[in-house]
Each structure stands twice: as C-alpha cells, then as structure tokens.
Amino acid sequence: MSEERPAQQLELLKIYLKDASLECPHAPEIFNEQGQPEIKVNLNNHVATISDEIYEVDLSLTVTANIGEKVAYLVEVHQAGVFRIHGLTNEQLQHVLNAFCPNTLFPFAREALSALAGKAGFPPLLLNPVNFDALYLQRLQQQAQQAGGIN
C-alpha cells in the first residue's frame, strides 16, 4: 500500500540558533551606573525557500539596553527553523510562514537573548509575548494602503 500524504501538512523539521552576538561596549564601567536599563527591541522575520515544500524561517531579535546615554549591552539572535508545509493556498502559506512559524520560534529566541544578557552580567531579560498574527495583518494592511496609493 502506498502512503498517502494529508491534504494539508505542517511539520517542524529543525529549530536552531543560526547566529548570536553580544556586545558590552562600556563594560566594566557600566556596572557602576545607576538606574534601570531602557530596553529597545527590534524584530524581523525572513523566509527562504529551500525546496518545493521546505522553508527556512529566520526570526531575528535585537535588544539594545541603555543606561542613561550609554549602551549597557546589545544582544542579537537569529533563531531559525526548517518547516515542511504542504497543501496550503498561497494566502494560507504566507500566513503560516509570517505568523505561525515566528510564533513557534519566539520562545527559543527569547531564552537565547535572556541567557546572553545573563552571561554579560546583567539581570535576566524578560521579553513580553509578541502577537505575530497582528503584526502580519498590520503589514498586509500597510501593503494594501501603499498599493492603493500608487494608482
């Protein structure tokens, strides 16, 4: 008997830390500074097609912590995953790649960021959850507005 594939399939093949960096440009002097760090978070998502049904999703998070005018630390991670996706419409596929997959990767990226901040001698970094569905819908709305403004 031949094995039949389900009509729709999403399979996580691999999760891995693709890249990580940590900078403490003002260490050790920064440890004498008073006050809570001001945290700025920048996140981005990149999708690459590996083969017909295999995709790599790379979620990049960059956190900059400032105390006063000085950068306490800057940490960046690229958390990636390889996904097999079959049987979705293009619209469904784009939603999965740009919302569901980053949502799957985020807890791993958050843990890596926190660990790196701790290794730099700072308190654990606790990032709030991110609503990737809302971010994706917002991006679609912006694209629609831009396309409407071009006419």
C-alpha positions as CSV (number, residue, x, y, z in Angstrom):
1,M,0.0,0.0,0.0
2,S,1.3,3.4,-0.8
3,E,1.5,6.1,1.9
4,E,-0.9,9.0,1.2
5,R,0.0,12.5,2.4
6,P,-2.6,14.5,4.2
7,A,-4.2,17.3,2.2
8,Q,-2.6,19.9,4.5
9,Q,0.6,19.3,6.4
10,L,2.8,21.4,8.6
11,E,5.9,19.7,10.0
12,L,8.7,21.2,12.1
13,L,11.9,19.6,10.9
14,K,14.5,21.6,12.9
15,I,14.9,24.5,15.3
16,Y,18.4,26.0,15.6
17,L,20.3,29.1,16.7
18,K,21.6,30.4,13.4
19,D,23.6,33.4,14.8
20,A,24.1,35.2,18.1
21,S,26.1,38.2,19.2
22,L,26.6,40.2,22.4
23,E,28.3,43.5,22.9
24,C,29.1,45.3,26.1
25,P,30.8,48.4,24.8
26,H,31.1,50.2,28.2
27,A,32.0,47.2,30.5
28,P,33.1,47.2,33.2
29,E,32.3,50.9,33.9
30,I,28.6,50.4,33.0
31,F,28.1,48.2,36.1
32,N,28.6,51.3,38.3
33,E,25.8,53.2,36.6
34,Q,22.6,53.6,38.5
35,G,19.1,53.2,37.1
36,Q,17.0,50.7,35.2
37,P,18.1,50.0,31.6
38,E,15.9,51.3,28.9
39,I,15.2,48.3,26.6
40,K,14.6,48.7,22.8
41,V,13.6,45.6,20.9
42,N,13.7,45.2,17.1
43,L,12.4,42.1,15.5
44,N,12.3,40.9,11.9
45,N,11.3,37.8,10.0
46,H,12.9,36.3,6.9
47,V,11.6,33.4,4.9
48,A,13.8,31.4,2.4
49,T,12.5,28.6,0.2
50,I,14.8,25.5,0.5
51,S,12.8,23.3,-1.9
52,D,9.3,22.8,-3.1
53,E,7.7,22.3,0.3
54,I,10.6,23.1,2.7
55,Y,11.1,26.6,4.1
56,E,13.6,28.2,6.5
57,V,12.1,30.9,8.7
58,D,14.7,33.1,10.4
59,L,13.4,35.2,13.3
60,S,15.9,37.9,14.3
61,L,15.7,39.8,17.5
62,T,17.9,42.7,18.5
63,V,17.8,44.1,22.0
64,T,19.6,47.3,23.0
65,A,19.8,48.2,26.7
66,N,20.7,51.8,27.6
67,I,21.5,53.2,31.0
68,G,21.4,56.9,30.6
69,E,23.2,57.8,27.3
70,K,25.4,54.7,27.4
71,V,24.7,51.3,25.8
72,A,24.8,48.7,28.6
73,Y,24.6,45.9,26.1
74,L,23.4,45.0,22.7
75,V,22.4,41.4,22.0
76,E,21.1,39.9,18.8
77,V,19.9,36.4,17.9
78,H,18.8,34.7,14.7
79,Q,16.6,31.8,15.7
80,A,15.7,29.7,12.7
81,G,13.5,26.8,11.9
82,V,13.0,24.5,9.0
83,F,9.4,23.7,8.2
84,R,7.8,21.3,5.7
85,I,4.5,22.8,4.5
86,H,2.1,21.0,2.1
87,G,-1.3,21.6,0.7
88,L,-2.0,25.2,1.6
89,T,-3.2,28.0,-0.6
90,N,-0.6,30.8,-1.1
91,E,-2.6,33.1,1.3
92,Q,-2.5,30.4,4.0
93,L,1.1,29.6,3.3
94,Q,2.1,33.3,3.7
95,H,0.2,33.5,7.0
96,V,1.8,30.3,8.4
97,L,5.3,31.5,7.3
98,N,4.9,35.0,8.6
99,A,2.9,34.4,11.8
100,F,2.7,30.8,12.9
101,C,6.4,29.9,12.3
102,P,7.8,33.1,14.0
103,N,5.4,32.4,16.9
104,T,6.9,28.9,17.2
105,L,10.5,30.3,17.2
106,F,9.9,33.2,19.6
107,P,10.2,31.3,22.9
108,F,13.6,29.9,21.8
109,A,14.9,33.3,20.7
110,R,13.6,34.8,24.0
111,E,15.5,32.2,26.0
112,A,18.7,32.8,24.0
113,L,18.5,36.5,24.5
114,S,18.0,36.2,28.2
115,A,20.9,33.7,28.6
116,L,23.2,36.1,26.7
117,A,22.2,39.1,28.8
118,G,22.9,37.0,31.9
119,K,26.3,35.9,30.6
120,A,27.1,39.6,30.2
121,G,26.5,40.2,34.0
122,F,23.0,41.8,33.6
123,P,19.7,40.6,35.1
124,P,17.7,38.1,33.0
125,L,15.9,39.7,30.1
126,L,12.2,39.1,30.1
127,L,10.5,40.0,26.8
128,N,6.8,40.2,26.6
129,P,5.0,37.8,24.2
130,V,4.6,39.1,20.6
131,N,1.3,38.8,18.6
132,F,2.8,37.7,15.2
133,D,-0.7,37.4,13.8
134,A,-1.4,41.0,14.5
135,L,1.9,42.1,13.1
136,Y,1.3,40.1,9.9
137,L,-2.1,41.6,9.4
138,Q,-0.8,45.1,10.1
139,R,1.9,44.5,7.4
140,L,-0.7,43.3,4.9
141,Q,-2.8,46.4,5.6
142,Q,0.2,48.7,5.1
143,Q,1.0,46.9,1.8
144,A,-2.6,47.3,0.7
145,Q,-2.6,51.0,1.5
146,Q,0.7,51.5,-0.3
147,A,-0.6,49.7,-3.4
148,G,-3.8,51.8,-3.3
149,G,-1.8,55.0,-3.1
150,I,0.3,54.1,-6.1
151,N,-2.6,54.1,-8.6
